[in-house]
């Protein structure tokens, strides 16, 4: 086994030029050859964010700078080098979390002591607990950096975002609206323009969402302030200031770019993930469970379900009374 190998990560900055506009008359999207470099604006002079967007980061794996690690690990020969655990060992290299640079200012999330322990517990039990694995709506800001595209449809007094994952949607209200009467997975968004920057105040969250696949979490006291600033017509600088006095000692901020999808036929595809996880959520309720054992040419894996201790989403799932993921 070769150890202490230095890895050099070369980051190539790709400046995308071109323009992608989705029109109601089904007009084809312009190609690179005839694309304009001018920023598109709406009739009232605001930046036009309409189009298909997607991040290019590992933020959904971990908001902080991280090296490679097993999706689910266990101790190996060397105490400081874990190996893939049984649930993912057949995945080989695909079972490893890719390394990535962090998107948190200062590369620190200021947890209260009890919350730092819960975060580590979440990470250790990621496969059981992450709401993303059960197709729960991802919440804000996580929806903005999932590895799925999303579409922005911009009007004068409303901006709608439609996400490929979990059929999630959110509406940013630019006009005066009544306070939201309850709680929502995607929160309640009220926006305003400050020059060319769109500022969005998001409140009224449930506690059933995470920030990433590393167990970073919040309570229902979460308050997020987003800033969308155009760098060019095809790149938006996204910032989110996160405040939750029940979990964190102070507000903290993330920042990452969002890129316009430049394919001439860019569009959202159907990903009916709630149907895809029926066995994960309800399979144990079958009289004869379909997923119990996997046998390949070189290994056999048996699956045994149990309810982990503590107040977790997975505990609710296995109880047969899960919260509504939509």
Buried (B, 14 or more C-beta within 10 A) or exposed (E): EEEEEEEEEEEEEEEBEBBBEBEEEEEEBBEEEEBEEEBBEEEEEBBBBBBBBBBEBBBBBBBBEBEEBBBBBEEEEEEEEBEBBEBBBBEEEEBBBEBBBBBBEEEEBBBBEEBEEBBEBBBEBBBBBBBBBBBBBBBBBBBBBBBBBBBBBBEEEBBBBBBBBBBBBBBBBBEEEEEBEEBBBBBBBBBEBEEEBBBBBBBBBBBBBBBBBBBBBBBEBBBBBBBBBBEBBBBBBBBBBBBBEEBBEEBBBBBBBBBBBBEEEBEBEEBEBBEEBEEBBBBBEEEEBEEEEEEEEEEEBEEEEEEEEEEBBBBBBBEEEBBEBE
